[in-house]
């Protein structure tokens, strides 16, 4: 009888050990599962401390959200990587703060998008203004693709706004009808996006935000108007997001970051929605 109990206990111990091994193996396999899709972010992070602060913040937040949602995030400041061979590894391209300037880089990006690639552009990536360091010299990107044309003006100082969801879309899934954004410098554009049949406006500034901005210059405070801040071009797999400018202590000369773009839960959900929509869509 004693021998029988010892044998039973031994068998149970072996089975328990085998179960533990299997559980560990499954956990290891899941942790090493192939990413659902791959994202590559291009950035410059050389001009304007507010944009530099945002880029550094983005390059900490995106890897974290990628790990939680089983996709892969890479980033590079080498814009020469904007070529067909390099882009072929990725399903989604991000422009965090600027745009490509070389002809071959621009051609590679346009071909990537025309062949079904995904894209999210943030804030300054849409900036274009003649007689500046970023002139409007890329019609396909600014006029056709983004649809916004040139930069028109902006609010100042960076402030939160009440944003309103304009259309139901995978990017706005599970968002409230209105929500408060992180502080941001808001842009106005030369083109009226409401008159472009290819553009679907997803989020705009709600009227309850006005007056928006604090100045000190009068034109830096908006009192009325319609201002889209998130939209998609229905001919491409793309989203433009106006957010991407942290508040910085310029006034006292410390250049300290006073606000963070990715500390806003609802806004983060919008960006994650956009990534998952683009990354899981087939070319």
C-alpha positions as CSV (number, residue, x, y, z in Angstrom):
1,X,0.0,0.0,0.0
2,X,2.9,2.3,0.9
3,X,4.6,1.5,-2.4
4,X,1.3,2.3,-4.3
5,X,1.0,5.7,-2.7
6,X,4.6,6.5,-3.5
7,X,4.1,5.5,-7.1
8,X,1.0,7.7,-7.4
9,X,2.8,10.7,-5.8
10,X,5.7,10.2,-8.2
11,X,3.3,10.1,-11.2
12,X,1.5,13.2,-10.0
13,X,4.9,15.0,-9.5
14,X,5.9,14.2,-13.1
15,X,2.6,15.4,-14.4
16,X,2.8,18.6,-12.5
17,X,6.4,19.2,-13.7
18,X,5.3,18.5,-17.3
19,X,2.4,21.0,-16.9
20,X,4.7,23.7,-15.6
21,X,7.1,23.1,-18.5
22,X,4.2,23.3,-21.0
23,X,2.9,26.6,-19.4
24,X,6.4,28.1,-19.5
25,X,6.8,27.1,-23.1
26,X,3.4,28.6,-24.1
27,X,4.2,31.8,-22.2
28,X,7.6,32.0,-23.9
29,X,6.1,31.3,-27.3
30,X,3.5,34.0,-26.8
31,X,6.1,36.6,-25.7
32,X,8.1,35.8,-28.9
33,X,5.1,35.8,-31.3
34,X,5.6,37.4,-34.6
35,X,4.5,41.1,-34.5
36,X,1.2,41.8,-36.2
37,X,2.8,44.6,-38.2
38,X,5.8,46.9,-38.2
39,X,6.0,50.7,-37.8
40,X,8.9,53.0,-38.8
41,X,9.0,56.6,-37.5
42,X,11.1,59.2,-39.2
43,X,12.1,62.3,-37.3
44,X,14.6,65.2,-37.3
45,X,14.4,66.6,-33.7
46,X,16.7,69.5,-34.4
47,X,14.4,72.6,-34.6
48,X,12.2,74.1,-31.9
49,X,12.5,72.6,-28.4
50,X,8.7,72.0,-28.3
51,X,9.0,69.6,-31.3
52,X,12.2,68.0,-30.0
53,X,10.5,67.4,-26.6
54,X,7.6,65.8,-28.4
55,X,9.8,63.5,-30.5
56,X,11.7,62.2,-27.5
57,X,8.4,61.6,-25.7
58,X,7.0,59.8,-28.8
59,X,10.1,57.5,-29.0
60,X,9.4,56.4,-25.4
61,X,5.6,56.0,-25.7
62,X,5.4,54.2,-29.0
63,X,7.6,51.2,-28.0
64,X,5.6,50.8,-24.9
65,X,2.3,50.8,-26.7
66,X,3.8,48.5,-29.4
67,X,4.7,45.9,-26.8
68,X,1.3,46.0,-25.3
69,X,-0.4,45.6,-28.7
70,X,2.0,43.1,-30.3
71,X,3.4,45.3,-33.1
72,X,6.9,46.4,-33.7
73,X,8.1,50.1,-33.6
74,X,11.4,51.4,-35.0
75,X,12.5,54.9,-35.4
76,X,15.2,56.7,-37.4
77,X,16.5,60.2,-38.0
78,X,18.2,59.0,-41.3
79,X,15.8,60.2,-44.0
80,X,17.9,58.4,-46.6
81,X,16.2,55.3,-45.2
82,X,13.1,56.5,-47.0
83,X,13.6,54.2,-50.0
84,X,11.7,51.3,-51.5
85,X,13.9,48.5,-50.0
86,X,13.8,49.9,-46.5
87,X,10.1,50.7,-46.5
88,X,9.2,47.2,-47.8
89,X,9.8,46.0,-44.2
90,X,7.1,48.2,-42.7
91,X,3.3,48.5,-42.9
92,X,3.1,52.0,-41.4
93,X,5.3,55.0,-41.7
94,X,5.2,57.9,-39.2
95,X,6.5,61.4,-39.8
96,X,6.9,62.7,-36.2
97,X,8.1,66.3,-36.8
98,X,9.2,67.0,-40.4
99,X,9.0,65.8,-44.0
100,X,11.5,64.4,-46.5
101,X,13.4,67.0,-48.5
102,X,15.3,65.1,-51.2
103,X,13.6,64.2,-54.5
104,X,14.4,60.5,-54.3
105,X,13.0,60.3,-50.7
106,X,9.8,62.0,-51.7
107,X,9.4,59.8,-54.8
108,X,9.9,56.6,-52.6
109,X,7.3,57.8,-50.1
110,X,4.7,58.6,-52.8
111,X,5.2,55.2,-54.4
112,X,4.9,53.5,-51.0
113,X,1.6,55.2,-50.3
114,X,0.3,54.6,-53.8
115,X,1.0,50.9,-53.4
116,X,-1.0,50.7,-50.2
117,X,1.3,51.6,-47.4
118,X,0.0,53.2,-44.2
119,X,0.9,56.7,-42.8
120,X,0.4,58.9,-39.8
121,X,1.8,62.5,-39.9
122,X,2.0,64.6,-36.8
123,X,1.8,68.3,-36.3
124,X,4.8,70.0,-38.0
125,X,5.1,67.2,-40.7
126,X,2.4,69.1,-42.7
127,X,4.0,72.5,-42.3
128,X,4.8,74.3,-45.5
129,X,5.4,78.0,-46.0
130,X,7.1,79.8,-48.8
131,X,10.2,81.8,-47.8
132,X,10.8,79.5,-44.9
133,X,13.0,76.5,-44.3
134,X,10.1,74.4,-45.4
135,X,8.6,75.9,-48.6
136,X,5.6,74.5,-50.3
137,X,7.6,72.8,-53.0
138,X,5.9,69.4,-52.9
139,X,2.4,69.6,-54.5
140,X,1.6,65.9,-54.3
141,X,2.2,65.8,-50.5
142,X,0.7,69.1,-49.4
143,X,-2.1,69.6,-52.0
144,X,-3.1,66.1,-53.1
145,X,-2.2,63.8,-50.3
146,X,-2.7,65.9,-47.1
147,X,-5.0,68.4,-48.9
148,X,-4.1,71.1,-46.4
149,X,-1.9,73.3,-48.7
150,X,0.3,75.8,-46.9
151,X,0.4,76.7,-43.2
152,X,-1.9,79.7,-42.5
153,X,-1.4,80.6,-38.8
154,X,-1.4,79.1,-35.3
155,X,-2.6,79.6,-31.8
156,X,-0.2,80.6,-29.0
157,X,0.5,79.8,-26.2
158,X,0.1,75.9,-26.4
159,X,-3.3,75.2,-24.7
160,X,-5.8,72.3,-24.4
161,X,-8.8,72.4,-26.7
162,X,-12.2,70.7,-26.6
163,X,-12.2,68.4,-29.6
164,X,-15.3,67.1,-31.4
165,X,-15.6,63.8,-33.3
166,X,-17.0,64.6,-36.7
167,X,-17.3,61.2,-38.3
168,X,-17.5,57.6,-37.1
169,X,-14.4,55.8,-38.3
170,X,-12.0,53.1,-37.0
171,X,-9.8,56.0,-35.8
172,X,-12.6,57.5,-33.7
173,X,-13.9,54.1,-32.4
174,X,-14.8,54.2,-28.7
175,X,-14.1,57.9,-28.3
176,X,-16.5,60.3,-26.6
177,X,-18.3,62.8,-28.9
178,X,-16.2,65.6,-27.3
179,X,-13.0,65.3,-25.3
180,X,-10.2,67.6,-23.9
181,X,-6.9,67.4,-25.7
182,X,-3.4,67.7,-24.4
183,X,-1.9,71.2,-24.7
184,X,-0.9,71.9,-28.3
185,X,-0.1,74.6,-30.8
186,X,-3.1,74.5,-33.2
187,X,-2.6,75.1,-37.0
188,X,-4.8,76.7,-39.6
189,X,-4.3,75.8,-43.2
190,X,-4.7,77.7,-46.5
191,X,-7.0,75.1,-48.0
192,X,-10.6,74.5,-46.9
193,X,-10.7,70.8,-46.2
194,X,-14.5,70.7,-46.1
195,X,-14.5,71.4,-49.9
196,X,-12.2,68.5,-50.8
197,X,-14.3,65.3,-51.6
198,X,-11.3,63.1,-50.9
199,X,-10.9,64.3,-47.3
200,X,-12.9,62.9,-44.4
201,X,-12.5,65.1,-41.3
202,X,-12.5,62.9,-38.2
203,X,-11.9,65.4,-35.4
204,X,-12.3,69.2,-35.2
205,X,-12.0,71.9,-32.6
206,X,-15.3,72.4,-30.8
207,X,-16.8,75.9,-30.5
208,X,-16.7,75.6,-26.7
209,X,-12.9,75.9,-27.0
210,X,-13.1,79.6,-28.0
211,X,-11.3,81.8,-27.2
212,X,-8.4,79.4,-27.9
213,X,-4.8,80.6,-27.1
214,X,-3.5,83.2,-24.8
215,X,-1.4,85.4,-27.0
216,X,0.3,87.8,-26.4
217,X,-0.4,88.8,-30.0
218,X,-4.1,89.2,-30.8
219,X,-4.0,87.0,-34.0
220,X,-2.6,84.1,-31.9
221,X,-6.0,83.8,-30.1
222,X,-8.9,82.3,-32.1
223,X,-12.4,83.4,-31.4
224,X,-14.3,81.6,-34.1
225,X,-14.0,79.4,-37.1
226,X,-13.8,75.7,-38.2
227,X,-10.5,74.0,-37.6
228,X,-10.0,70.3,-38.5
229,X,-7.3,68.6,-36.5
230,X,-7.5,65.0,-37.5
231,X,-8.4,63.8,-41.0
232,X,-7.9,61.1,-43.6
233,X,-7.6,61.1,-47.4
234,X,-10.0,58.4,-48.6
235,X,-7.7,57.5,-51.5
236,X,-4.9,56.4,-49.2
237,X,-4.3,54.6,-46.0
238,X,-3.4,57.7,-44.0
239,X,-4.2,59.9,-41.1
240,X,-3.0,63.4,-40.2
241,X,-3.0,64.4,-36.5
242,X,-2.3,68.0,-35.7
243,X,-1.1,67.2,-32.2
244,X,2.7,67.1,-31.5
245,X,3.8,70.3,-29.8
246,X,4.6,70.2,-26.1
247,X,4.4,73.4,-24.0
248,X,7.9,74.7,-23.2
249,X,9.1,77.3,-20.7
250,X,10.4,79.8,-23.3
251,X,9.3,82.8,-21.2
252,X,11.7,82.1,-18.4
253,X,14.5,80.8,-20.6
254,X,14.6,77.3,-19.0
255,X,13.3,75.4,-22.0
256,X,11.7,73.0,-19.5
257,X,8.9,70.8,-20.8
258,X,5.6,72.0,-19.2
259,X,3.2,69.6,-20.9
260,X,3.3,66.1,-22.5
261,X,1.3,65.0,-25.5
262,X,1.0,61.4,-24.5
263,X,-0.4,62.0,-21.0
264,X,-3.9,62.3,-22.4
265,X,-5.7,58.9,-22.3
266,X,-8.4,59.7,-24.9
267,X,-6.0,61.3,-27.3
268,X,-3.7,58.3,-26.9
269,X,-6.6,56.0,-27.8
270,X,-7.2,57.9,-31.0
271,X,-3.5,57.5,-32.0
272,X,-3.6,53.8,-31.1
273,X,-6.8,53.3,-33.1
274,X,-5.1,54.9,-36.1
275,X,-2.1,52.6,-35.8
276,X,-4.2,49.5,-35.4
277,X,-6.4,50.4,-38.3
278,X,-3.5,51.1,-40.6
279,X,-1.3,48.3,-39.4
280,X,-4.0,45.6,-39.7
281,X,-5.3,46.7,-43.1
282,X,-4.2,44.8,-46.1
283,X,-2.3,46.5,-48.9
